[in-house]
């Protein structure tokens, strides 16, 4: 078979066989098919889509390009949690320790942020000394000892996905639903988990701007898991405004600590508890979801989740004292306040603009090779629905350089909408797909 023929057929919307998809993935992984041809194939998928069979076949090939992580030696049900990315989304650092404190084994192979969406590894690495480069043997040992570990994608896990993702990033095909689904699920299925809770974001600050697209992505990933006998549930959640108040890596770790001590924002606490409850339920710790919700709440209130995160930090080389002494985290050197001359009600906070502004002052990266400043970011002072008076501070930009500050401040100002009438609060959890 010829690569050009497969590109042509996919461009015309035809379904490729499992053998043809294997030919493309194997050929590209071995260097026999050049970047420009796979780029053309990715663009054809972007516009023509893929059937469920094709997505399943692509996922299998991505998994098969590396080795499966064998966690059979680790006792207990293994449940991971994954978010499709948002602004201020630090739920993995809250839900996972709570679930682990309840008895779930949480093997998390996490990712880095790109563009305006944050990454779990970047947040963790803002903690001085925290290591995310564990070997698979170290990963297993930590899961056996404390029941939870966070690491980056290793060379053994779905290497073809890493290679394809870099090309997707360079060809503007990252936000293709079939490619997102196969990329996420190949990594998660390769890590040896038994069940998975997905948080599919929708709104201005997410890849998925429309709920119908978020639903399609969630359904596709749940179906992939079901085909290989894994228990998968997906929540479709709102990302029209940032989650919580903190955007930026060290700033978000601070908010995680506050939340795990039951002093965090209401929206972040609520979503983290629901995600933890579903991890607990899929982990078979409780017989019903309601029991799992009660247990998650109990593990938050009695400090078990906080202590588990403390334990994780210590196990991975970090200084757990940062959870109580924020001065030990990277801190910005200056603060720029954004205020308003108008009074009324906050009717909208554009999450994408806030995320872009945070990235612009150094909290994010535009390419995978970019470095980030863990100290910088944005702290909101208001949320949608809140009543404000003229002169109120809307948010603060924490920065270490003046570079791009003025442009970032303009973006932030544009993100806030103020109306004279109170607005209805938008639901945080929009749908459940299982």
C-alpha positions as CSV (number, residue, x, y, z in Angstrom):
1,X,0.0,0.0,0.0
2,X,1.1,3.6,-0.6
3,X,0.9,6.4,1.9
4,X,-0.4,8.9,-0.6
5,X,-3.4,6.7,-1.4
6,X,-4.3,6.5,2.3
7,X,-4.0,10.3,2.6
8,X,-6.3,10.7,-0.4
9,X,-8.9,8.2,0.9
10,X,-9.0,9.9,4.3
11,X,-9.2,13.3,2.7
12,X,-12.3,12.0,0.8
13,X,-13.8,10.8,4.1
14,X,-13.3,7.1,3.6
15,X,-12.8,4.7,6.5
16,X,-9.3,3.2,6.7
17,X,-8.8,-0.4,8.0
18,X,-6.9,-1.3,11.1
19,X,-4.1,-2.7,8.8
20,X,-3.8,0.6,7.0
21,X,-3.7,2.6,10.2
22,X,-1.0,0.2,11.5
23,X,1.0,0.8,8.2
24,X,0.9,4.6,8.8
25,X,1.8,4.5,12.5
26,X,4.6,1.9,12.1
27,X,6.0,3.6,9.0
28,X,6.1,7.0,10.7
29,X,7.6,5.6,14.0
30,X,10.4,3.8,12.0
31,X,11.1,6.9,10.0
32,X,10.0,5.3,6.7
33,X,7.1,7.8,6.2
34,X,8.2,11.5,6.3
35,X,6.8,14.3,8.4
36,X,5.2,16.0,5.4
37,X,3.0,13.0,4.5
38,X,1.9,12.3,8.1
39,X,1.2,16.1,8.4
40,X,-1.1,15.8,5.4
41,X,-2.8,12.7,6.9
42,X,-3.3,14.6,10.2
43,X,-4.9,17.5,8.4
44,X,-7.1,15.1,6.4
45,X,-8.3,13.6,9.8
46,X,-8.8,17.1,11.1
47,X,-11.3,17.9,8.4
48,X,-12.8,14.4,7.6
49,X,-12.8,12.9,11.1
50,X,-12.5,9.2,12.0
51,X,-15.0,6.5,12.7
52,X,-15.1,4.8,16.1
53,X,-13.4,1.8,14.6
54,X,-10.6,3.9,13.2
55,X,-10.1,5.7,16.5
56,X,-9.9,2.3,18.3
57,X,-7.4,1.0,15.8
58,X,-5.3,4.2,16.1
59,X,-5.3,3.9,19.9
60,X,-4.2,0.3,19.8
61,X,-1.3,1.2,17.4
62,X,-0.2,4.0,19.7
63,X,-0.2,1.7,22.7
64,X,1.6,-1.0,20.7
65,X,4.4,1.3,19.7
66,X,5.8,1.0,23.3
67,X,5.4,-1.3,26.3
68,X,2.5,-1.6,28.7
69,X,3.2,-0.7,32.3
70,X,2.6,-3.8,34.4
71,X,1.1,-2.8,37.7
72,X,-0.1,-6.3,38.7
73,X,2.5,-6.4,41.5
74,X,0.7,-3.3,43.1
75,X,-2.3,-4.5,45.1
76,X,-5.5,-2.6,44.7
77,X,-7.7,-1.1,42.0
78,X,-5.8,1.4,39.9
79,X,-7.8,4.5,38.9
80,X,-6.4,7.6,37.2
81,X,-8.0,11.0,36.5
82,X,-7.5,13.1,33.4
83,X,-8.5,16.6,32.3
84,X,-8.6,17.8,28.8
85,X,-7.1,21.1,30.0
86,X,-8.3,24.4,31.3
87,X,-7.4,27.7,33.0
88,X,-6.8,27.4,36.7
89,X,-7.6,23.6,36.6
90,X,-5.7,22.1,39.5
91,X,-8.2,19.4,40.4
92,X,-5.7,16.5,39.8
93,X,-3.7,17.7,42.8
94,X,-6.8,17.7,45.0
95,X,-9.0,14.8,43.7
96,X,-6.1,12.3,43.4
97,X,-4.8,12.6,47.0
98,X,-8.3,12.5,48.4
99,X,-9.0,9.3,46.4
100,X,-5.7,7.8,47.5
101,X,-6.5,8.6,51.1
102,X,-9.7,6.7,50.6
103,X,-7.8,3.6,49.5
104,X,-7.6,4.0,45.7
105,X,-4.3,3.3,43.9
106,X,-3.7,6.4,41.7
107,X,-1.0,5.9,39.0
108,X,-0.8,9.3,37.2
109,X,1.2,9.8,34.1
110,X,0.6,13.5,33.7
111,X,1.4,16.1,31.1
112,X,2.7,19.7,30.7
113,X,0.8,22.8,29.8
114,X,0.7,24.2,26.3
115,X,-0.7,27.5,25.2
116,X,-3.2,29.0,27.7
117,X,-4.0,25.7,29.4
118,X,-1.9,24.6,32.4
119,X,-0.2,21.2,33.0
120,X,-0.1,19.1,36.1
121,X,3.7,18.5,35.8
122,X,4.4,22.2,35.6
123,X,2.5,22.8,38.8
124,X,4.2,20.0,40.7
125,X,7.7,21.1,39.4
126,X,7.1,24.6,40.9
127,X,7.6,22.8,44.3
128,X,11.4,23.0,44.9
129,X,13.0,19.6,44.5
130,X,9.9,17.8,43.2
131,X,10.8,15.0,40.7
132,X,8.5,13.9,37.9
133,X,11.2,11.8,36.0
134,X,10.8,8.6,38.0
135,X,11.6,5.3,36.2
136,X,8.8,2.8,35.9
137,X,10.3,0.8,38.8
138,X,10.3,3.8,41.0
139,X,6.8,4.6,39.9
140,X,5.7,1.1,41.0
141,X,7.5,1.2,44.3
142,X,5.9,4.5,45.2
143,X,2.4,3.2,44.3
144,X,3.0,0.2,46.5
145,X,4.2,2.3,49.4
146,X,1.9,5.3,49.5
147,X,-0.7,4.5,46.8
148,X,-0.2,7.5,44.5
149,X,2.5,8.8,42.2
150,X,2.8,11.6,39.5
151,X,5.3,11.2,36.7
152,X,5.8,12.4,33.2
153,X,5.3,10.3,30.1
154,X,8.3,7.9,29.8
155,X,10.0,6.8,26.6
156,X,8.4,3.4,27.0
157,X,4.8,4.6,27.1
158,X,3.2,5.1,23.7
159,X,6.2,6.7,22.0
160,X,4.4,7.1,18.7
161,X,1.9,9.3,20.5
162,X,4.7,11.7,21.6
163,X,6.0,11.9,18.1
164,X,2.6,12.5,16.6
165,X,1.7,15.0,19.2
166,X,4.7,17.1,18.4
167,X,3.7,17.1,14.7
168,X,0.0,17.9,15.6
169,X,1.3,20.9,17.6
170,X,3.3,22.1,14.6
171,X,0.4,21.6,12.1
172,X,-2.5,23.1,14.1
173,X,-4.3,19.7,14.4
174,X,-4.1,19.4,18.2
175,X,-7.8,20.1,18.7
176,X,-9.1,17.2,16.4
177,X,-11.5,15.1,18.4
178,X,-10.4,11.7,17.1
179,X,-6.7,12.6,17.6
180,X,-7.3,14.0,21.1
181,X,-9.2,10.8,22.1
182,X,-6.6,8.4,20.8
183,X,-3.8,10.4,22.3
184,X,-5.3,10.6,25.8
185,X,-6.5,7.0,25.9
186,X,-3.3,5.4,24.5
187,X,-1.3,6.9,27.3
188,X,-3.9,6.1,30.0
189,X,-4.4,2.5,28.8
190,X,-0.6,1.9,28.5
191,X,-0.1,3.0,32.2
192,X,-1.8,-0.1,33.5
193,X,-4.9,1.5,35.1
194,X,-8.2,-0.4,35.7
195,X,-10.5,2.6,35.6
196,X,-10.4,6.2,34.5
197,X,-12.3,9.4,35.4
198,X,-12.3,12.0,32.6
199,X,-12.9,15.8,33.0
200,X,-13.8,17.1,29.6
201,X,-13.7,20.9,29.6
202,X,-15.9,23.1,27.4
203,X,-16.0,26.8,27.0
204,X,-13.7,29.7,26.1
205,X,-10.8,28.4,28.2
206,X,-10.9,24.8,26.8
207,X,-10.0,23.1,23.5
208,X,-13.6,22.3,23.1
209,X,-15.7,25.5,22.7
210,X,-19.0,23.7,22.0
211,X,-20.8,21.3,24.3
212,X,-21.7,19.0,21.4
213,X,-18.0,18.6,20.6
214,X,-17.1,17.9,24.3
215,X,-19.9,15.3,24.4
216,X,-18.5,13.6,21.3
217,X,-15.0,13.5,22.7
218,X,-16.3,12.1,26.0
219,X,-18.3,9.5,24.3
220,X,-15.4,8.5,22.1
221,X,-13.0,8.1,25.0
222,X,-15.6,6.2,27.1
223,X,-16.2,3.8,24.1
224,X,-12.4,3.2,23.7
225,X,-12.2,2.2,27.4
226,X,-15.3,0.0,27.2
227,X,-13.8,-1.9,24.2
228,X,-10.9,-3.0,26.4
229,X,-13.0,-3.7,29.5
230,X,-11.9,-0.6,31.4
231,X,-14.4,1.3,33.5
232,X,-14.5,4.9,32.3
233,X,-16.7,7.8,33.3
234,X,-16.5,11.4,31.9
235,X,-17.8,14.6,33.3
236,X,-18.3,17.5,30.9
237,X,-17.5,20.6,32.9
238,X,-17.7,24.4,32.4
239,X,-14.5,26.3,31.5
240,X,-16.1,29.6,30.5
241,X,-14.4,31.2,33.5
242,X,-11.2,30.1,35.3
243,X,-11.6,27.4,37.9
244,X,-10.9,28.8,41.4
245,X,-9.0,32.1,41.7
246,X,-5.4,31.2,41.0
247,X,-3.9,30.8,37.5
248,X,-0.1,30.1,37.4
249,X,1.9,27.2,38.7
250,X,3.1,28.1,42.2
251,X,0.0,30.2,42.8
252,X,-2.1,27.1,42.0
253,X,-0.1,24.9,44.4
254,X,-1.0,27.5,47.1
255,X,-4.7,27.2,46.2
256,X,-4.4,23.4,46.2
257,X,-3.1,23.5,49.8
258,X,-5.9,25.8,50.9
259,X,-8.5,23.6,49.2
260,X,-7.1,20.4,50.8
261,X,-7.4,22.2,54.1
262,X,-11.1,22.9,53.3
263,X,-10.4,26.6,52.7
264,X,-10.5,26.7,49.0
265,X,-12.9,28.2,46.4
266,X,-16.4,26.7,46.2
267,X,-16.2,25.8,42.5
268,X,-12.8,24.1,42.8
269,X,-13.8,22.2,46.0
270,X,-17.1,21.0,44.5
271,X,-15.6,19.7,41.3
272,X,-12.5,18.1,43.0
273,X,-14.8,16.3,45.4
274,X,-17.0,15.0,42.6
275,X,-14.0,13.7,40.6
276,X,-12.5,12.1,43.8
277,X,-15.9,10.5,44.5
278,X,-16.0,8.9,41.1
279,X,-12.4,7.7,41.4
280,X,-13.4,6.1,44.8
281,X,-16.5,4.5,43.3
282,X,-14.7,3.1,40.2
283,X,-12.0,1.9,42.5
284,X,-14.6,-0.3,44.3
285,X,-13.9,1.2,47.7
286,X,-17.7,1.9,48.1
287,X,-20.7,0.2,46.6
288,X,-22.5,3.4,45.6
289,X,-21.6,6.8,44.2
290,X,-23.4,8.5,47.1
291,X,-21.3,6.6,49.6
292,X,-18.2,7.6,47.6
293,X,-19.2,11.2,47.8
294,X,-19.6,11.0,51.6
295,X,-16.2,9.3,51.9
296,X,-14.5,11.9,49.7
297,X,-16.0,14.7,51.8
298,X,-14.8,12.9,55.0
299,X,-11.3,12.6,53.7
300,X,-11.2,16.3,52.9
301,X,-12.6,17.4,56.3
302,X,-10.4,15.1,58.4
303,X,-7.2,16.3,56.6
304,X,-6.4,12.9,55.1
305,X,-6.2,14.3,51.5
306,X,-3.9,17.1,52.6
307,X,-1.7,14.6,54.5
308,X,-1.6,12.3,51.4
309,X,-0.4,15.2,49.2
310,X,2.2,16.1,51.8
311,X,3.3,12.5,51.6
312,X,3.5,12.6,47.8
313,X,5.7,15.7,47.8
314,X,8.1,14.2,50.3
315,X,8.2,10.9,48.4
316,X,9.1,12.6,45.1
317,X,11.9,14.8,46.5
318,X,10.0,18.0,47.2
319,X,9.7,20.1,50.3
320,X,6.3,19.4,51.8
321,X,6.6,22.5,54.0
322,X,5.6,24.6,51.0
323,X,2.0,23.6,51.8
324,X,2.1,25.6,55.0
325,X,4.9,28.1,54.2
326,X,4.1,29.7,50.8
327,X,7.3,31.8,50.9
328,X,9.2,28.5,50.2
329,X,7.6,28.4,46.7
330,X,8.7,30.6,43.9
331,X,7.3,34.0,44.4
332,X,6.8,36.9,42.0
333,X,8.7,40.1,42.6
334,X,5.9,42.6,41.6
335,X,2.1,42.9,41.5
336,X,0.0,44.8,39.0
337,X,-3.7,45.4,40.0
338,X,-6.6,45.6,37.5
339,X,-9.5,47.6,38.8
340,X,-12.8,48.9,37.4
341,X,-14.5,52.3,37.5
342,X,-17.9,50.6,37.1
343,X,-20.2,49.0,39.6
344,X,-22.6,46.2,38.9
345,X,-22.4,42.4,38.6
346,X,-19.7,40.3,37.0
347,X,-21.5,38.7,34.1
348,X,-18.6,36.9,32.4
349,X,-14.8,36.3,32.9
350,X,-13.3,35.0,29.6
351,X,-11.1,32.1,30.7
352,X,-9.1,32.0,27.5
353,X,-8.1,35.7,27.7
354,X,-7.1,35.2,31.4
355,X,-5.1,32.1,30.4
356,X,-3.4,33.9,27.5
357,X,-2.4,36.8,29.8
358,X,-1.0,34.5,32.4
359,X,1.0,32.7,29.6
360,X,2.2,36.0,28.2
361,X,3.9,37.0,31.5
362,X,5.6,33.6,31.7
363,X,3.3,31.1,33.3
364,X,2.7,29.1,30.1
365,X,4.5,28.1,26.9
366,X,3.7,28.3,23.2
367,X,5.9,25.4,22.2
368,X,6.9,22.3,24.2
369,X,10.5,23.6,24.3
370,X,9.6,26.9,25.9
371,X,10.6,27.5,29.6
372,X,8.1,28.8,32.1
373,X,8.4,31.0,35.2
374,X,6.7,29.1,38.0
375,X,6.2,32.2,40.2
376,X,4.0,34.3,37.9
377,X,0.3,34.3,37.1
378,X,-3.0,35.8,37.9
379,X,-5.2,35.9,41.0
380,X,-8.8,36.7,40.5
381,X,-10.5,38.8,43.1
382,X,-14.1,38.2,41.8
383,X,-16.1,35.5,40.1
384,X,-19.1,35.5,37.8
385,X,-22.3,36.6,39.6
386,X,-20.5,38.7,42.2
387,X,-21.7,42.2,42.9
388,X,-18.9,44.9,42.8
389,X,-18.6,48.6,43.5
390,X,-16.8,51.2,41.4
391,X,-13.1,51.0,42.1
392,X,-13.1,47.3,42.9
393,X,-10.1,45.3,42.1
394,X,-10.9,42.6,39.6
395,X,-7.6,40.7,39.7
396,X,-3.9,40.9,40.3
397,X,-1.1,40.0,37.9
398,X,2.0,38.6,39.7
399,X,5.1,39.1,37.5
400,X,8.9,39.1,37.6
401,X,9.5,41.2,34.6
402,X,7.8,44.1,32.8
403,X,8.0,42.3,29.5
404,X,4.5,41.9,27.9
405,X,2.9,43.2,31.1
406,X,1.0,46.0,29.4
407,X,-0.4,43.8,26.7
408,X,-1.3,41.1,29.3
409,X,-3.1,43.7,31.4
410,X,-5.1,44.8,28.4
411,X,-6.2,41.2,27.8
412,X,-7.2,40.8,31.4
413,X,-9.3,44.0,31.3
414,X,-11.1,42.7,28.2
415,X,-11.8,39.4,29.9
416,X,-14.3,40.9,32.4
417,X,-17.9,41.8,31.6
418,X,-20.0,43.9,34.0
419,X,-23.8,44.2,33.8
420,X,-26.3,46.1,35.8
421,X,-28.5,43.0,36.4
422,X,-27.5,39.8,38.3
423,X,-26.8,36.9,36.1
424,X,-27.8,33.2,36.6
425,X,-25.0,31.0,37.7
426,X,-23.9,28.5,35.1
427,X,-23.8,24.9,36.1
428,X,-20.2,23.7,36.8
429,X,-20.9,20.0,35.9
430,X,-22.9,20.0,32.6
431,X,-23.2,16.3,31.8
432,X,-22.0,12.8,32.8
433,X,-21.0,10.3,30.1
434,X,-20.6,6.7,31.2
